Amino acid sequence: MKHPFQLLLANKEGTLLFAAVQNHIIVYSTSTGEVKGHWFDDQQSPHKNNQLERRTGKHISSKTQIHNHIKCLALTESHLVASTDSDKSVLIFTIDHNSDNILTLSKRQPMPKRPYAITTYDGEAIVADKFGDAYTVPIDSNPPVLEKDLVPILGHVSMLTNVVMGVHNDKPFLITSDRDEHIRISNYPKSHVIKSFLHSHEEFVSQLCLIDDLLVSGGGDDYIFVWNWYQGNLLSKFDLKEAMTPFLTDAHFPPEKYRSENSPKEISVAKIECMQRGDAKYFVVLVEHTSCLVVLEYSKNQLKLHNIIQLDNPCVTFTVGGDSIYVSLEETILQCLSFPDGKVQTPVIEINSIPVDVDKAEFADLYPVATLRKRSEY
């Protein structure tokens, strides 16, 4: 069977769709479906899959291949930044629109810990990792530096889950979230200087989405929050769980180990993207393990429901590009929807152009967000 896209990202113009499927990155023309670029990671992971038998402590032999699945994508006008999972590298690609294959790998920067989120600003990739540190990697073709020479620009006491760059009066600020309930506003590039924290989340924060001074955040809470991030004010919140209740399934109960008869269903926000049309600001939200997208509209200082787009089967990820929403589904693989009303458009990408055909047991981790929730056995 075909492997679904685990990541989708459109350029600002909506003309190109960057997609990750296992350890492939493919670039499609959104108007024709033509493959404009393709890169395959053939590097073997240096990490051995050694396991110990719990009772005896002896090594368990394993032939399981550790794949370098693509975990993050970020774009500038001239470069694509990505990260691999098991070899913990940040990849810098140049984009040459005049070439038959527009992607050229120009740098592979090994990182001390596994990257979890990436953003870009002023020729730098800002990389947030699973141990709570953030680093900068120059977006150029210069040789990579040694891991031991990389110095964090900031650190959290918990795993970093997202990073975005806000600019106010031409001054940049780094906005980071973590596996606890923290959202932190830091000066940039002197990111050890903390401007403020945004307090209201009670669970992990997995997604941050910016339009100017407006920040929308979501994660393991029942709500989506809207902030003026520079002033540090909570402007509005939307009861996402109430809107999602008809679409929740048994997959939204806690794992059986932590479940009781009274355990409520839980939601985990997998992605938020935004689009501005005139004075109207829209935010598209995906809750993990659901077959729908929630479109929210922000107006008059309130976040309200615009519509819920029902999909054919569970949604892995999506991206907004131009006037369309591109949706990766478990079985349909890809749908193209009109923005913001979600009417199905003619598909532009053929399923047979997806290069990975594997057993479902070999899929990349399609639903990782719910595992961010901290649990107690007591």
NORFEN-V665617 format. One record per residue. N is the residue number from 1. PSI is psi in degrees with one decimal (* if undefined). D_CENTER is the distance of its C-alpha to the mean C-alpha in whole Angstrom. Layout:
BEGIN
n->[N N]
psi->[PSI PSI]
d_center->[D_CENTER D_CENTER]
END
This chain:
BEGIN
n->[1 2 3 4 5 6 7 8 9 10 11 12 13 14 15 16 17 18 19 20 21 22 23 24 25 26 27 28 29 30 31 32 33 34 35 36 37 38 39 40 41 42 43 44 45 46 47 48 49 50 51 52 53 54 55 56 57 58 59 60 61 62 63 64 65 66 67 68 69 70 71 72 73 74 75 76 77 78 79 80 81 82 83 84 85 86 87 88 89 90 91 92 93 94 95 96 97 98 99 100 101 102 103 104 105 106 107 108 109 110 111 112 113 114 115 116 117 118 119 120 121 122 123 124 125 126 127 128 129 130 131 132 133 134 135 136 137 138 139 140 141 142 143 144 145 146 147 148 149 150 151 152 153 154 155 156 157 158 159 160 161 162 163 164 165 166 167 168 169 170 171 172 173 174 175 176 177 178 179 180 181 182 183 184 185 186 187 188 189 190 191 192 193 194 195 196 197 198 199 200 201 202 203 204 205 206 207 208 209 210 211 212 213 214 215 216 217 218 219 220 221 222 223 224 225 226 227 228 229 230 231 232 233 234 235 236 237 238 239 240 241 242 243 244 245 246 247 248 249 250 251 252 253 254 255 256 257 258 259 260 261 262 263 264 265 266 267 268 269 270 271 272 273 274 275 276 277 278 279 280 281 282 283 284 285 286 287 288 289 290 291 292 293 294 295 296 297 298 299 300 301 302 303 304 305 306 307 308 309 310 311 312 313 314 315 316 317 318 319 320 321 322 323 324 325 326 327 328 329 330 331 332 333 334 335 336 337 338 339 340 341 342 343 344 345 346 347 348 349 350 351 352 353 354 355 356 357 358 359 360 361 362 363 364 365 366 367 368 369 370 371 372 373 374 375 376 377 378]
psi->[157.8 138.8 128.1 157.7 126.9 -17.0 141.1 141.2 125.0 150.9 170.1 -36.9 -15.3 16.6 -22.2 141.6 118.3 126.1 141.2 131.6 113.1 -119.7 29.3 145.9 126.3 140.3 125.2 146.3 126.3 -17.2 -32.3 -19.0 1.1 141.0 115.9 -19.6 149.9 131.0 137.1 129.5 105.5 8.6 130.5 143.9 136.5 -5.7 127.6 142.1 68.6 128.9 148.9 137.6 124.3 -39.5 -42.3 -19.8 6.0 152.2 139.9 121.4 138.9 136.1 10.4 127.5 130.1 111.9 148.7 71.9 143.9 129.1 -25.0 149.3 137.4 150.4 143.6 -175.6 -28.8 -2.3 152.0 133.6 133.3 171.9 149.7 161.9 -68.5 -25.5 4.2 41.9 150.9 131.0 131.6 121.0 137.5 146.1 113.8 104.3 -13.0 0.1 154.0 -37.6 106.9 -10.0 126.6 122.8 120.3 -16.8 140.9 103.3 111.5 141.3 154.4 -37.5 168.3 122.9 145.1 -26.7 149.4 139.9 173.6 150.8 125.8 51.5 11.0 144.3 128.2 120.2 121.1 135.5 175.8 -8.8 8.7 6.8 154.8 141.3 161.4 141.3 120.6 136.4 82.3 -176.1 11.4 155.5 149.7 155.7 163.5 146.0 -41.9 -17.3 -4.4 130.5 127.3 146.3 -16.6 166.3 141.4 163.5 -0.5 162.1 129.8 136.9 -23.0 156.5 130.6 161.7 121.8 146.0 126.9 123.2 45.3 6.6 126.8 146.6 139.0 125.6 121.0 149.8 160.3 -179.2 -21.0 -157.7 19.3 139.0 124.1 133.9 118.5 148.8 156.3 132.6 -6.9 72.6 -4.8 -13.7 109.8 127.0 -48.4 171.4 151.0 116.4 123.9 -27.1 144.5 -7.4 -178.1 150.7 118.8 -22.5 135.9 136.2 129.5 137.3 106.3 -122.8 4.8 125.9 128.4 132.1 151.2 164.1 -116.2 0.7 168.5 -9.4 154.4 132.7 144.7 128.5 151.6 99.7 -32.5 -42.3 -17.1 22.1 137.2 118.5 -37.2 161.0 151.8 133.6 89.6 -38.3 -37.5 -42.3 -29.2 -11.3 -43.1 -14.9 1.1 147.2 -173.5 -21.0 -14.3 0.9 154.6 158.8 149.1 -33.5 -30.3 11.5 144.2 178.0 -25.9 9.1 126.7 161.4 148.7 147.8 149.4 122.1 119.2 -29.7 145.2 128.8 158.6 161.8 135.7 129.8 103.7 -127.0 -9.2 133.2 127.6 145.9 124.7 128.4 133.6 125.6 130.8 143.6 33.2 160.8 45.7 163.4 140.0 124.4 118.8 144.2 134.5 118.7 148.2 42.0 22.8 143.8 121.2 159.6 124.5 -52.3 167.2 121.9 113.5 136.4 167.3 -33.9 176.9 137.9 128.8 -48.9 176.8 169.6 154.1 128.9 123.0 -125.0 21.0 156.2 122.6 126.1 127.6 121.0 157.9 -40.8 -42.2 -14.9 -61.2 135.2 146.2 121.0 148.8 146.6 134.7 8.9 -14.7 22.2 137.3 129.4 170.4 127.0 140.1 -9.6 122.5 141.6 -33.1 -3.5 -0.6 122.6 -6.2 118.5 106.6 169.1 151.9 -27.4 -18.9 7.3 150.2 164.7 106.3 -20.8 73.9 -10.8 -39.7 -24.8 -8.8 -19.2 127.2 137.8 154.6 142.0 0.1 *]
d_center->[24 21 18 15 13 10 7 9 9 13 15 17 20 18 20 18 15 13 12 12 14 15 16 17 15 17 18 19 22 21 24 26 23 25 23 23 21 20 20 20 20 23 23 24 22 25 24 27 26 29 29 32 35 35 38 40 37 38 35 34 34 31 30 26 24 21 19 17 14 11 8 6 8 9 13 16 19 20 18 15 13 11 11 13 13 17 19 16 16 15 16 17 18 21 21 25 25 29 28 28 25 23 21 23 21 23 22 20 20 20 19 20 18 14 11 8 7 9 10 14 17 21 21 18 15 14 13 12 13 14 17 16 17 16 18 18 19 21 20 23 25 27 27 24 26 27 24 27 27 24 24 21 21 20 20 19 21 18 15 12 9 8 10 11 15 18 21 24 28 26 25 22 20 17 15 13 13 14 14 17 18 18 16 18 20 21 23 22 23 25 22 25 26 24 25 24 22 21 22 22 19 21 18 15 12 9 8 10 11 14 17 20 21 19 16 15 13 12 12 15 18 19 19 17 18 19 20 22 20 23 26 24 25 23 24 23 22 21 22 19 21 24 22 21 24 25 22 21 23 24 21 20 23 22 23 27 28 27 28 31 33 32 28 26 23 20 16 13 10 7 6 9 10 14 17 20 23 26 26 24 21 18 15 13 12 11 13 12 15 16 18 17 15 17 18 19 21 22 26 29 26 25 22 23 23 23 23 21 20 21 20 22 20 17 14 11 9 10 10 13 16 19 21 19 16 15 14 13 16 17 20 21 18 17 19 19 20 22 20 20 23 21 24 24 24 26 23 23 22 24 23 25 23 21 22 21 23 23 24 22 22 21 17 14 13 11 11 10 10 13 14 13 16 20 23 26 29 32]
END
